[in-house]
Amino acid sequence: MREPEDNDRHGDRRRVLVVDDAATVRAYSRKVLEADGFAVDEAVNGIDGLEHALANPPDLLIVDINMQKMDGYAMLRRLRQEPALRDVPAVMISTESKDSDRENALLAGANWYFVKPVRPDDLTAAARLLTGRGAGQAGGQRS
């Protein structure tokens, strides 16, 4: 088994940064993703999310749209300007359900869009797909 690198405190587990101003949503996402073997970090708004992502680039971003200080659209547009974060996949999750909301999310740099509430199996399937983890592969284990 390899030794974790300095910037990878979770070993081989894929790291997800959940950015949402609602503590209950962050807790729900953490519970679902950690149960599936992901390591989860949290941020409370777009500015906090930017700081976390720049300090320790995640393998996946899960971002709410409507947040104080900096919304999810602005955060993703800003992240996509950073060479180290340009290709990190992002899922936007929001209560907004119009086609224009989905289009704006994709234009901002999202790879996937969910309307809240997100079913646990949908969240884990998207996270596995976007991080390159196979459906049968548990986090932290290699075949």
C-alpha positions in Angstrom: 0.0 0.0 0.0 1.4 3.4 -0.9 2.0 6.1 1.6 -0.3 9.1 1.3 1.3 12.2 -0.2 1.4 15.3 1.8 -1.5 16.9 0.0 -3.5 13.6 0.1 -4.4 13.0 3.7 -7.1 10.5 2.8 -4.9 7.9 1.0 -6.5 6.6 -2.2 -10.0 7.8 -1.4 -11.4 10.3 -3.9 -11.9 13.7 -2.2 -15.1 15.7 -2.6 -15.6 19.3 -1.7 -19.2 20.1 -0.8 -20.0 23.8 -1.1 -23.4 24.7 0.4 -24.6 27.3 2.8 -27.1 24.9 4.4 -25.5 22.8 7.2 -28.2 20.1 6.7 -27.4 19.7 3.0 -23.6 19.5 3.7 -24.2 16.9 6.4 -26.5 14.9 4.1 -24.0 14.9 1.3 -21.1 14.0 3.7 -23.1 11.1 5.1 -24.0 9.7 1.7 -20.6 10.2 0.1 -18.5 8.9 3.1 -20.7 5.8 3.3 -19.7 5.2 -0.3 -16.0 5.6 0.5 -15.3 9.2 -0.5 -13.5 11.7 1.7 -15.5 14.8 2.1 -14.5 18.4 2.9 -17.1 21.2 3.4 -17.3 24.9 2.6 -20.1 27.3 3.6 -20.2 29.6 0.5 -18.5 30.3 -2.8 -15.6 32.3 -1.3 -14.9 29.6 1.3 -15.2 27.0 -1.5 -12.6 28.8 -3.6 -10.2 29.0 -0.7 -10.6 25.3 0.1 -10.3 24.2 -3.5 -7.2 26.4 -4.2 -5.5 25.2 -1.0 -6.2 21.5 -1.6 -7.7 20.7 -5.0 -10.5 18.1 -4.7 -11.3 15.3 -7.1 -14.9 16.5 -7.3 -16.9 19.6 -6.4 -20.5 19.6 -5.4 -21.8 23.1 -5.4 -25.1 24.8 -4.5 -26.2 27.8 -6.7 -27.9 30.1 -4.2 -25.4 31.1 -1.5 -24.4 34.3 0.3 -21.2 36.2 -0.5 -20.6 34.3 -3.8 -23.1 32.1 -5.6 -22.2 28.8 -7.2 -22.2 30.2 -10.7 -19.6 32.8 -9.8 -17.5 30.3 -7.9 -17.3 27.8 -10.7 -16.5 30.5 -13.3 -13.7 31.6 -11.0 -12.4 28.1 -10.5 -12.4 27.4 -14.2 -9.8 30.2 -14.6 -7.3 28.3 -12.4 -5.1 25.9 -14.3 -5.0 23.4 -11.3 -8.8 23.4 -11.0 -9.9 23.8 -14.6 -10.6 20.1 -15.1 -12.0 19.2 -11.7 -15.5 17.9 -12.3 -18.3 19.7 -10.7 -21.9 18.9 -9.9 -24.3 21.7 -9.2 -27.3 21.0 -7.0 -30.1 23.5 -6.5 -33.8 24.0 -5.8 -33.9 25.8 -9.2 -35.5 23.5 -11.7 -35.9 25.5 -14.9 -34.1 24.6 -18.1 -32.3 28.0 -18.0 -30.9 27.1 -14.5 -29.4 23.9 -15.9 -28.0 25.8 -18.9 -26.5 28.5 -16.7 -24.9 25.8 -14.5 -23.3 24.1 -17.5 -22.2 27.5 -18.9 -20.5 28.3 -15.6 -18.5 25.1 -15.7 -20.7 22.3 -14.2 -20.5 18.8 -15.6 -23.8 17.6 -14.0 -26.9 19.3 -12.6 -29.3 18.0 -9.9 -32.5 19.5 -8.5 -32.8 19.1 -4.7 -33.5 16.8 -3.1 -31.0 14.4 -4.6 -31.5 10.7 -4.0 -28.4 9.1 -2.4 -27.9 6.6 -5.2 -28.0 9.4 -7.8 -25.4 11.4 -5.9 -23.1 8.4 -5.5 -23.5 7.3 -9.1 -22.6 10.8 -10.4 -19.6 11.0 -7.9 -18.3 7.6 -9.0 -18.7 8.4 -12.7 -17.1 11.9 -12.5 -14.1 10.8 -10.4 -13.5 7.7 -12.5 -14.4 5.3 -9.7 -16.1 2.1 -11.0 -19.5 1.2 -9.7 -18.2 -1.8 -7.9 -15.1 -0.2 -6.5 -15.2 0.8 -2.9 -13.3 3.9 -1.9 -9.7 3.3 -0.8 -9.5 -0.2 -2.3 -7.6 -1.1 -5.5 -8.2 -4.1 -7.6 
